[in-house]
Every structure is written in structure tokens, then in C-alpha cells.
Amino acid sequence: MPLKIKPGPFKQRLTSELNNDFMRKAVSSAQDGLGTRRDLATEQLGEWEKWREAGQEIRQHTVNNLAHYLEQFSEQVTKSGGHVFFAKDDVEATNYIKQIAQQKNAQKIVKSKSMVTEEIGLNAALESIGCEVVETDLGEYILQIDDHDSPSHIVVPALHKKKEQIRDVFVEKLNYKKSADPEELAKHARYTLREKFLEADLGITGCNFGVAESGSICLVTNEGNARLVTTIPKTQITVMGMERLVPTFEDLDVMVSLLTRASVGQRITSYVTLLTGPKKQEEVDGPEELHVVIVDNGRSKILGTDFQEILQCIRCGACLNVCPVYRHIGGHAYGSIYPGPVGAVLTPLLDGYEDHKELPYASTLCGACTDVCPVKIPLHSLLLKHRQVIVETEGKAPISERLMMKAFGFGASTNSVYTGGSKMAAVSLKMLLKNKQTISNGPGLLKEWTNSRDFPAPKQSRFRDWMKEREETKGD
């Protein structure tokens, strides 16, 4: 599944998701629940703002010195017996992984949850050469067997699914015969997946953090699937976005503490796994061969730009959990595997404005995402910067908007036109008033402002007139 999902114009996707009542209730409930748990977990930790500042400092330092830490990480992975491949884009990454699969004659592949593998379309690439690829994270597995549906949340990928929908999929695809009880569904998935682990020729994981000083790979999960993926198959491939590094284990401690609390409101997740190289001779479990694929895919182009701070992101999903826009439209409306505020910033940078120029406008600029980000990325400022680039540099503002801004510029800078226009505004809008207080279903340009809300009626007296009367009263 590539970076871009859900084809069609943004407004079409938007309308579809706004009409999805279950999704909107599910997102609202998840935001409320995760937000409460996050607040409690951060309060228990204490000095949360100092932790955020420490996280910001670590991530900024790492990104500013990325070349150095990539080299150090690569050297340490190689020293521990692993293989490192730097992929400039999705094609190089998937071709390298396909080559390994073919060399190992891998027929069956198990995967743990990984956003970067979704980004590069890895599953489809492996399936094109005849491999059976199985997602082993429960949420991702549900989406995969449901006709390769796409995730709608970075952390909770199947958030938009009802348990009854999941049961129907299990009945159709997995010969399931029990109820829609989540515990029974999970047990059946566990039973089905256990066989997949035992049969797998190859295991593929993502990477929450790579530790530069040791070449270690850190996986932060709440299911045991990642450990099975990295333990049973003889060959393991880890796919990592090039920015997902920390310099030391001390830094890792800070980042994991931030990630687990910001993401799901836990002091620690069920599993924090550290892997360093392939299995040693004296060890019983683990892969005999380890490959680490470090993916650029547009990230290096962000370095040194006004958008560099987005590379600090640790994919916790906290910004999604507070965003009022995401609350109403869900993840699929963004048309990217990275939804929410982080996706609205990152997706146009990785894939261009042509198909994603609406995303920076899918925001109220309320700043809630910035306030909650555990590494203090100024997300709302970056969204505003995108808008500036789209209009001033890319020239991709709609023609109607450009004409309207030119007309406004002319009117606002010409005293006689501005005076006449402001006088006419109240008079011309009188006929649209509802109960003499608000305007509903306005025509033309007012339509977008009034089709889902009542627009306040303009004051009958202008500010200039009010000031003039005030000055005259003072003079008397």
C-alpha cells in the first residue's frame, strides 16, 4: 500500500467520511479515552514540559547531525553481523527486499506493524513476486484480510471498524463461527496467526528507534507478534525511516518514556524489544541473518528547509488524538497513510503538492497539535508555512481564490471603493437574514461558510461610523 490511498478529489473523500457516523463516533470516543489516559500518565511522570524539552533537544540534535549518526549506526549494525542498505526511494527499498526474498526462496513472510513499509508499498511489491505476506499486528491483520483496507490512524489502524464488521470479515475469510465479542475475535486471530509464524521463511519489522552507538533496533509494541516475527524466521529485515535514530541508550530511555505516554497513555507498553545483530552462536532464538533497510524516500530533501522539524516526529499519533478536524473526518479523508496534522505536514513534502495541496488547509490552526506533541514540533506553524508556499511559491491557489484576493486587495487599498463596499455590505445581506440574526444557506462565496453553520449577520453600522460618532460625542 503506497503513501497515497483513497483516490478521488479531497472534497469527495471529505463528504464520504463526514457521512460515516460510526467512524466519527469511534474517533471521538478514542480521542476522549486516549486523551484522558495521556493526561493521567504524563501527570504521574511529573515535569512533563521538561521531558518534552529533553525530547525536542534529542530529536533536533539527531536530525541536525543525521549524516554522522547514520554512519555510526550503519557501522555498528555491520560490526554486529548485520547488513545495511541505504534506499533513496521506495523502488530501491522494495527491489532490495524482493531480492532477499528471492535469494531465500521465501514463500511466506510475516510482518509486524510498520508505517514506513506501508509508505513504500512493500506488501504489494512482495506479492508481485509470489510471496504470501501476512500482517501480524491485529489491527493491520484485520485491514489486510478485509480486502487490503488502509489504516485510518497511526497507532490504532482499524479504528474505523465496528466489531460486527470485523466478525463478518472473519466469517468470510477465516471460517469464524462465534460472536462479535472482541475477546473471541482476538483468540481466533491468535490461533490463525500462530501457524503463520511457524511457517514463515522471512520476518519483516519496522523500527521505532535505531540506537546509533550500538546499532540496536528498538520496537515498542503492545502485542507479542513483533517478538515472534524477530525470533522464529531465519532471516529478518528491518525497514527504518532514515530519521528514526537516537544517539545513545540514555536518549532512548527519554524517547520511549515520551512515546508510550503520548501515544496510548501508558507508563510503558507491554513490550519494549531491543535487537542487536543476528543470533550469536551461543544464543537459541533470533534470526541467523539480519538486513536493515534505511529509507530516504524524500526525507533528505526536507533537511535544511523550513520544514526540517517534521523529521523530529516519533509517530506517536498524539496530534491525531487532539485534532478537531481529524475528529470529524477521520483518517481516510486525508488520502495518505499519514493522516491528521502530522500527515498534513509530511505528506506534501514526501509526495508533492499536486495531489495533496488541500491537506494543509484541513486544519483550524488551533495549535492543539503543537501543544500535545511530545517533541514540540510546531505543527500548526508548519501547516501555515505550507499554505504560504502553496500560494506564493507553487502558485497552486484556486483561480477563484486568487481573483478574490486581488479584488479584496484593490478594494482595501482604495479608500472610495472600501467605503462604498462596506456601506453596501449590510444593505445587500439584509435579504439573506434568518430571524434578523443569522444567514443560512448563503449564495455564491457565502455557501461554503453557511452550508453547515449559521453565519452571524453583519452589524448595521460600520466601525468607521461608530468611531466617528464617538469622536463627535467626545467633542460635544
Secondary structure, DSSP 8 states (H G I E B T S, - for coil): -BSB-S-S-HHHHHHHHHT-HHHHHHHHHHHHHHHHHHHHHHHHH--HHHHHHHHHHHHHHHHHTHHHHHHHHHHHHHHTT-EEEEESSHHHHHHHHHHHHHHTT--EEEE---HHHHHBTHHHHHHTTT-EEEE-SHHHHHHHHTTS---SSSS-TTTT--HHHHHHHHHHHH---S-S-HHHHHHHHHHHHHHHHHH-SEEEE--SEEETTTTEEEEEESSTHHHHHTTSSSEEEEEEETT-EESSHHHHHHHHHHHHHHHHS-SS-SEEEEE-SS--TT-SSS-SEEEEEEE-TTSTTTTTSTTGGGGG-----TTTTT-HHHHHHTTGGG-BSS-HHHHHHHHHHHH-STTTTTGGGS-----HHHHH-TT---HHHHHHHHHHIIIIIS--S-HHHHHHHHHHHHHHH-HHHHHHHHHHHHHHHGGGEETTTEE-S-SGGGHHHHSSS-EE---SS-HHHHHHHHHHHHH-
